Amino acid sequence: MMKNFLFLADGFEEIEALATVDILRRAGMDVKTVSINPGKDVTGAHGVVVKADLTFKEADFGGSDWLITPGGMPGAQNLHDFAPLMDLLKIHHGRLASICASPSLVLAPAGVLKGVAATCYPGMEQGLKDGGAVVEDRSVVATERIITGHGPGATFVFALAIVAATLGESHAREVAAAMLVK
């Protein structure tokens, strides 16, 4: 089974991070949360403190499939400012998923959205354009390698799109049905 990682920085959007991890784990995917802080404790944008599974230095990203960046402010900016993550995104051969401010502040500056259809939090589209993305006004945009989402309200659709891309549409529908998502 492929490894998947969701990155946490102080100021992350709790719904986007935690609901995504929950849904992927319900689907049977191996996903670990990774703190970019020196320690595992990370404080969300709304004061929720989370203990990540790993710190960035502890993680082995070799052979990973999905690298996932939630939004939130200043979380997305903190992810952008963490050079080791930006370097990893540039060389990653697997898939990328990003939601809210992160497509604009993290993926676009990493240079991975050139010519790719993407969405982000409304009002942050200029960052996508500057990164060469094809901006779409949809809650979730899924391409073969990259999935992006609008924001907190799109989290279930975003996470289920990752499940569908990894394990198939029928498995994603099963997970959604078990959670009573229509």
PASEBA-1860 file (N, C-alpha, C; in nm, 3 decimals):
! residues 182
1> MMKNFLFL> 0.085/-0.119/0.000/0.000/0.000/0.000/0.089/0.124/0.000 ~ 0.052/0.220/-0.082/0.129/0.344/-0.093/0.110/0.430/0.031 ~ 0.215/0.504/0.064/0.209/0.597/0.176/0.156/0.731/0.128 ~ 0.083/0.798/0.216/0.028/0.929/0.187/0.054/1.018/0.306 ~ 0.079/1.146/0.279/0.114/1.238/0.387/0.035/1.368/0.376 ~ -0.018/1.415/0.489/-0.086/1.542/0.497/-0.004/1.631/0.590 ~ 0.033/1.749/0.542/0.124/1.838/0.613/0.048/1.938/0.699 ~ 0.099/1.957/0.821/0.038/2.049/0.916/0.136/2.159/0.954
9> ADGFEEIE> 0.087/2.282/0.949/0.163/2.398/0.995/0.073/2.477/1.087 ~ 0.131/2.548/1.182/0.049/2.632/1.269/-0.039/2.722/1.183 ~ -0.169/2.727/1.220/-0.266/2.805/1.144/-0.338/2.725/1.038 ~ -0.324/2.591/1.038/-0.393/2.508/0.938/-0.544/2.511/0.962 ~ -0.620/2.490/0.856/-0.766/2.483/0.866/-0.803/2.343/0.918 ~ -0.858/2.339/1.037/-0.885/2.211/1.104/-0.977/2.120/1.025 ~ -1.087/2.173/0.973/-1.182/2.089/0.899/-1.113/2.025/0.779 ~ -1.041/2.102/0.703/-0.977/2.051/0.582/-0.876/1.942/0.613
17> ALATVDIL> -0.799/1.961/0.718/-0.695/1.864/0.752/-0.755/1.739/0.817 ~ -0.832/1.758/0.923/-0.877/1.644/1.002/-0.984/1.561/0.931 ~ -1.078/1.627/0.864/-1.180/1.551/0.791/-1.117/1.474/0.675 ~ -1.019/1.532/0.610/-0.952/1.461/0.500/-0.881/1.337/0.552 ~ -0.806/1.352/0.660/-0.738/1.236/0.719/-0.839/1.130/0.759 ~ -0.947/1.171/0.824/-1.050/1.078/0.869/-1.110/1.001/0.752 ~ -1.146/1.070/0.646/-1.209/1.006/0.531/-1.111/0.910/0.461 ~ -0.987/0.950/0.446/-0.890/0.862/0.382/-0.866/0.736/0.465
25> RRAGMDVK> -0.861/0.753/0.597/-0.842/0.635/0.684/-0.965/0.546/0.683 ~ -1.085/0.604/0.678/-1.207/0.523/0.666/-1.203/0.439/0.540 ~ -1.142/0.494/0.435/-1.131/0.425/0.307/-1.023/0.317/0.309 ~ -0.945/0.312/0.416/-0.839/0.213/0.427/-0.705/0.261/0.374 ~ -0.692/0.390/0.350/-0.566/0.443/0.299/-0.470/0.471/0.414 ~ -0.342/0.448/0.390/-0.237/0.477/0.487/-0.200/0.624/0.472 ~ -0.246/0.707/0.564/-0.214/0.850/0.560/-0.162/0.892/0.696 ~ -0.051/0.963/0.693/0.012/1.014/0.815/0.012/1.166/0.812
33> TVSINPGK> -0.011/1.225/0.928/0.001/1.370/0.941/0.146/1.403/0.974 ~ 0.195/1.511/0.912/0.335/1.550/0.926/0.342/1.695/0.971 ~ 0.403/1.718/1.086/0.424/1.853/1.136/0.548/1.912/1.072 ~ 0.537/2.037/1.026/0.658/2.104/0.979/0.726/2.178/1.095 ~ 0.663/2.176/1.213/0.724/2.233/1.333/0.835/2.140/1.383 ~ 0.922/2.189/1.471/1.024/2.100/1.528/0.963/1.984/1.608 ~ 0.847/2.007/1.670/0.778/1.903/1.745/0.650/1.861/1.675 ~ 0.579/1.765/1.735/0.458/1.711/1.673/0.333/1.793/1.699
41> DVTGAHGV> 0.333/1.880/1.799/0.215/1.961/1.829/0.201/2.075/1.729 ~ 0.080/2.086/1.672/0.050/2.190/1.574/-0.084/2.252/1.612 ~ -0.091/2.385/1.610/-0.213/2.457/1.648/-0.284/2.506/1.523 ~ -0.411/2.469/1.511/-0.491/2.509/1.396/-0.533/2.654/1.402 ~ -0.593/2.699/1.294/-0.637/2.839/1.279/-0.741/2.878/1.384 ~ -0.812/2.779/1.438/-0.917/2.808/1.535/-0.883/2.754/1.674 ~ -0.753/2.738/1.698/-0.705/2.702/1.831/-0.705/2.555/1.865 ~ -0.741/2.467/1.773/-0.738/2.324/1.801/-0.593/2.275/1.789
49> VVKADLTF> -0.544/2.214/1.897/-0.407/2.161/1.896/-0.412/2.014/1.858 ~ -0.330/1.978/1.760/-0.325/1.842/1.708/-0.183/1.789/1.725 ~ -0.173/1.662/1.761/-0.043/1.596/1.766/-0.026/1.518/1.636 ~ 0.066/1.562/1.554/0.092/1.496/1.426/0.153/1.358/1.448 ~ 0.139/1.272/1.350/0.199/1.139/1.356/0.352/1.146/1.352 ~ 0.402/1.240/1.274/0.546/1.252/1.250/0.587/1.398/1.237 ~ 0.714/1.425/1.259/0.768/1.555/1.218/0.824/1.537/1.077 ~ 0.846/1.647/1.009/0.900/1.641/0.873/1.032/1.564/0.872
57> KEADFGGS> 1.117/1.590/0.972/1.249/1.524/0.977/1.237/1.374/0.999 ~ 1.132/1.328/1.065/1.114/1.184/1.092/1.058/1.108/0.972 ~ 0.992/1.177/0.883/0.919/1.111/0.775/1.012/1.065/0.663 ~ 0.976/0.951/0.605/1.043/0.899/0.486/0.943/0.910/0.372 ~ 0.967/1.003/0.282/0.872/1.030/0.175/0.896/0.944/0.051 ~ 0.997/0.860/0.054/1.026/0.772/-0.059/0.909/0.679/-0.087 ~ 0.868/0.669/-0.211/0.760/0.580/-0.249/0.622/0.631/-0.210 ~ 0.611/0.756/-0.173/0.480/0.809/-0.134/0.395/0.837/-0.257
65> DWLITPGG> 0.264/0.827/-0.238/0.169/0.856/-0.346/0.121/1.000/-0.330 ~ 0.026/1.023/-0.239/-0.032/1.156/-0.221/0.045/1.239/-0.119 ~ 0.073/1.364/-0.157/0.119/1.467/-0.064/0.005/1.568/-0.059 ~ -0.046/1.596/0.061/-0.168/1.676/0.077/-0.140/1.798/0.162 ~ -0.186/1.914/0.114/-0.169/2.038/0.190/-0.304/2.104/0.214 ~ -0.344/2.113/0.342/-0.467/2.185/0.374/-0.440/2.336/0.370 ~ -0.547/2.411/0.375/-0.533/2.556/0.376/-0.539/2.611/0.517 ~ -0.606/2.725/0.529/-0.609/2.797/0.655/-0.500/2.902/0.654
73> MPGAQNLH> -0.525/3.005/0.730/-0.426/3.112/0.739/-0.394/3.136/0.885 ~ -0.268/3.144/0.918/-0.153/3.151/0.828/-0.094/3.016/0.790 ~ -0.169/2.908/0.811/-0.116/2.775/0.783/-0.060/2.757/0.644 ~ -0.136/2.796/0.542/-0.088/2.780/0.404/0.038/2.862/0.379 ~ 0.043/2.982/0.434/0.164/3.064/0.420/0.282/2.999/0.491 ~ 0.256/2.940/0.608/0.363/2.871/0.681/0.414/2.750/0.603 ~ 0.324/2.677/0.537/0.368/2.566/0.451/0.456/2.620/0.338 ~ 0.413/2.729/0.276/0.490/2.791/0.167/0.629/2.832/0.215
81> DFAPLMDL> 0.637/2.885/0.336/0.763/2.937/0.388/0.859/2.827/0.435 ~ 0.813/2.702/0.439/0.896/2.590/0.483/0.965/2.528/0.361 ~ 1.087/2.572/0.336/1.162/2.535/0.215/1.172/2.383/0.193 ~ 1.194/2.301/0.296/1.203/2.156/0.269/1.075/2.098/0.206 ~ 0.958/2.148/0.247/0.833/2.101/0.186/0.824/2.148/0.042 ~ 0.855/2.274/0.017/0.847/2.326/-0.119/0.941/2.248/-0.211 ~ 1.060/2.215/-0.162/1.154/2.135/-0.241/1.098/1.996/-0.268 ~ 1.035/1.935/-0.168/0.976/1.803/-0.185/0.866/1.805/-0.290
89> LKIHHGRL> 0.780/1.906/-0.287/0.670/1.916/-0.384/0.724/1.925/-0.527 ~ 0.834/1.994/-0.544/0.892/2.012/-0.677/0.946/1.883/-0.737 ~ 0.991/1.791/-0.653/1.052/1.667/-0.704/0.962/1.545/-0.691 ~ 0.847/1.561/-0.626/0.756/1.448/-0.600/0.701/1.393/-0.731 ~ 0.709/1.263/-0.749/0.661/1.199/-0.872/0.521/1.141/-0.857 ~ 0.468/1.144/-0.735/0.334/1.093/-0.711/0.230/1.201/-0.735 ~ 0.123/1.194/-0.656/0.011/1.285/-0.675/0.005/1.389/-0.564 ~ -0.063/1.499/-0.596/-0.074/1.612/-0.503/-0.219/1.651/-0.485
97> ASICASPS> -0.255/1.686/-0.361/-0.389/1.736/-0.332/-0.374/1.857/-0.242 ~ -0.452/1.960/-0.270/-0.438/2.086/-0.199/-0.572/2.157/-0.198 ~ -0.603/2.220/-0.086/-0.734/2.282/-0.070/-0.722/2.421/-0.009 ~ -0.818/2.506/-0.041/-0.834/2.640/0.018/-0.724/2.735/-0.032 ~ -0.645/2.789/0.057/-0.538/2.881/0.018/-0.416/2.808/-0.036 ~ -0.402/2.680/-0.004/-0.280/2.608/-0.042/-0.256/2.591/-0.192 ~ -0.359/2.569/-0.275/-0.326/2.562/-0.418/-0.256/2.690/-0.467 ~ -0.302/2.803/-0.418/-0.248/2.932/-0.459/-0.114/2.964/-0.393
105> LVLAPAGV> -0.102/2.933/-0.263/0.018/2.971/-0.188/0.125/2.863/-0.182 ~ 0.089/2.738/-0.208/0.186/2.629/-0.196/0.213/2.563/-0.331 ~ 0.109/2.506/-0.394/0.133/2.434/-0.520/0.177/2.525/-0.634 ~ 0.108/2.637/-0.651/0.144/2.726/-0.763/0.288/2.775/-0.753 ~ 0.333/2.825/-0.636/0.472/2.868/-0.627/0.573/2.754/-0.641 ~ 0.531/2.630/-0.613/0.620/2.516/-0.632/0.637/2.482/-0.780 ~ 0.555/2.546/-0.865/0.568/2.527/-1.009/0.501/2.401/-1.062 ~ 0.410/2.342/-0.985/0.350/2.215/-1.027/0.213/2.231/-1.093
113> LKGVAATC> 0.165/2.356/-1.106/0.032/2.377/-1.163/0.034/2.435/-1.305 ~ 0.151/2.447/-1.365/0.159/2.503/-1.500/0.074/2.422/-1.597 ~ -0.028/2.488/-1.656/-0.115/2.424/-1.752/-0.217/2.329/-1.693 ~ -0.228/2.325/-1.560/-0.317/2.231/-1.492/-0.444/2.304/-1.446 ~ -0.559/2.243/-1.465/-0.684/2.298/-1.413/-0.682/2.289/-1.261 ~ -0.721/2.400/-1.194/-0.716/2.403/-1.048/-0.817/2.505/-0.995 ~ -0.848/2.489/-0.867/-0.933/2.584/-0.797/-0.868/2.617/-0.663 ~ -0.919/2.720/-0.596/-0.866/2.760/-0.466/-0.972/2.841/-0.393
121> YPGMEQGL> -0.937/2.890/-0.277/-1.028/2.973/-0.200/-1.061/3.099/-0.282 ~ -1.189/3.134/-0.292/-1.226/3.252/-0.371/-1.150/3.377/-0.326 ~ -1.100/3.450/-0.424/-1.022/3.571/-0.399/-0.872/3.547/-0.405 ~ -0.831/3.419/-0.414/-0.688/3.386/-0.419/-0.647/3.335/-0.557 ~ -0.732/3.355/-0.655/-0.707/3.302/-0.789/-0.582/3.358/-0.856 ~ -0.541/3.479/-0.819/-0.423/3.539/-0.884/-0.299/3.454/-0.862 ~ -0.287/3.394/-0.745/-0.173/3.305/-0.720/-0.171/3.187/-0.814 ~ -0.290/3.131/-0.842/-0.298/3.022/-0.939/-0.256/3.069/-1.078
129> KDGGAVVE> -0.308/3.187/-1.117/-0.274/3.242/-1.249/-0.125/3.267/-1.260 ~ -0.066/3.323/-1.154/0.078/3.351/-1.154/0.159/3.222/-1.167 ~ 0.104/3.112/-1.117/0.171/2.983/-1.127/0.141/2.908/-1.255 ~ 0.063/2.971/-1.346/0.036/2.911/-1.476/-0.081/2.813/-1.477 ~ -0.160/2.809/-1.370/-0.274/2.717/-1.365/-0.389/2.768/-1.451 ~ -0.475/2.676/-1.491/-0.600/2.709/-1.559/-0.705/2.715/-1.448 ~ -0.749/2.835/-1.414/-0.837/2.855/-1.299/-0.980/2.815/-1.334 ~ -1.037/2.730/-1.247/-1.176/2.687/-1.263/-1.253/2.723/-1.137
137> DRSVVATE> -1.374/2.773/-1.154/-1.458/2.810/-1.041/-1.551/2.693/-1.007 ~ -1.491/2.591/-0.946/-1.566/2.473/-0.902/-1.519/2.438/-0.761 ~ -1.600/2.366/-0.686/-1.562/2.333/-0.549/-1.442/2.239/-0.545 ~ -1.433/2.146/-0.637/-1.319/2.055/-0.645/-1.285/2.032/-0.792 ~ -1.157/2.035/-0.823/-1.108/2.007/-0.957/-1.009/1.891/-0.946 ~ -1.038/1.783/-1.016/-0.952/1.665/-1.012/-0.895/1.638/-1.150 ~ -0.763/1.634/-1.159/-0.695/1.592/-1.281/-0.631/1.457/-1.250 ~ -0.557/1.405/-1.344/-0.496/1.273/-1.323/-0.400/1.273/-1.205
145> RIITGHGP> -0.328/1.381/-1.184/-0.223/1.385/-1.081/-0.251/1.483/-0.968 ~ -0.341/1.580/-0.989/-0.359/1.687/-0.890/-0.507/1.709/-0.862 ~ -0.539/1.719/-0.733/-0.676/1.751/-0.689/-0.669/1.877/-0.606 ~ -0.755/1.975/-0.639/-0.761/2.098/-0.562/-0.905/2.124/-0.520 ~ -0.920/2.198/-0.409/-1.052/2.230/-0.358/-1.064/2.373/-0.312 ~ -1.189/2.422/-0.309/-1.221/2.560/-0.270/-1.188/2.591/-0.125 ~ -1.243/2.514/-0.031/-1.226/2.548/0.109/-1.299/2.452/0.200 ~ -1.320/2.490/0.325/-1.375/2.398/0.425/-1.503/2.327/0.381
153> GATFVFAL> -1.594/2.398/0.318/-1.721/2.337/0.277/-1.706/2.232/0.169 ~ -1.593/2.229/0.102/-1.568/2.132/-0.005/-1.486/2.012/0.043 ~ -1.458/2.007/0.172/-1.365/1.906/0.223/-1.410/1.763/0.196 ~ -1.538/1.730/0.218/-1.582/1.592/0.195/-1.566/1.554/0.048 ~ -1.605/1.642/-0.042/-1.592/1.614/-0.185/-1.444/1.601/-0.223 ~ -1.362/1.688/-0.169/-1.217/1.687/-0.190/-1.157/1.553/-0.147 ~ -1.184/1.513/-0.023/-1.127/1.388/0.029/-1.181/1.267/-0.047 ~ -1.308/1.268/-0.078/-1.365/1.156/-0.154/-1.308/1.150/-0.296
161> AIVAATLG> -1.269/1.263/-0.352/-1.204/1.263/-0.483/-1.067/1.195/-0.474 ~ -0.997/1.214/-0.363/-0.869/1.146/-0.343/-0.892/0.995/-0.333 ~ -0.994/0.956/-0.257/-1.029/0.814/-0.244/-1.063/0.757/-0.381 ~ -1.146/0.826/-0.457/-1.186/0.777/-0.590/-1.066/0.762/-0.682 ~ -0.976/0.859/-0.679/-0.858/0.853/-0.766/-0.764/0.739/-0.726 ~ -0.768/0.703/-0.598/-0.677/0.600/-0.548/-0.738/0.460/-0.553 ~ -0.861/0.449/-0.508/-0.923/0.318/-0.489/-1.045/0.293/-0.578 ~ -1.083/0.393/-0.658/-1.196/0.379/-0.749/-1.322/0.447/-0.699
169> ESHAREVA> -1.405/0.483/-0.796/-1.531/0.554/-0.768/-1.624/0.473/-0.678 ~ -1.632/0.342/-0.700/-1.725/0.262/-0.620/-1.683/0.259/-0.474 ~ -1.555/0.253/-0.449/-1.507/0.255/-0.310/-1.538/0.390/-0.245 ~ -1.518/0.497/-0.320/-1.550/0.631/-0.269/-1.699/0.642/-0.237 ~ -1.783/0.586/-0.323/-1.927/0.588/-0.298/-1.962/0.508/-0.171 ~ -1.896/0.397/-0.150/-1.919/0.316/-0.029/-1.882/0.395/0.097 ~ -1.768/0.461/0.094/-1.723/0.541/0.208/-1.822/0.654/0.233 ~ -1.863/0.721/0.127/-1.960/0.831/0.140/-2.091/0.781/0.197
177> AAMLVK> -2.139/0.668/0.148/-2.267/0.613/0.196/-2.259/0.577/0.345 ~ -2.148/0.520/0.387/-2.131/0.483/0.528/-2.130/0.607/0.618 ~ -2.090/0.720/0.562/-2.090/0.846/0.639/-2.217/0.925/0.619 ~ -2.312/0.869/0.543/-2.439/0.934/0.511/-2.421/1.060/0.429 ~ -2.318/1.062/0.345/-2.295/1.174/0.253/-2.365/1.140/0.124 ~ -2.447/1.232/0.076/-2.520/1.209/-0.048/-2.459/1.286/-0.162
END
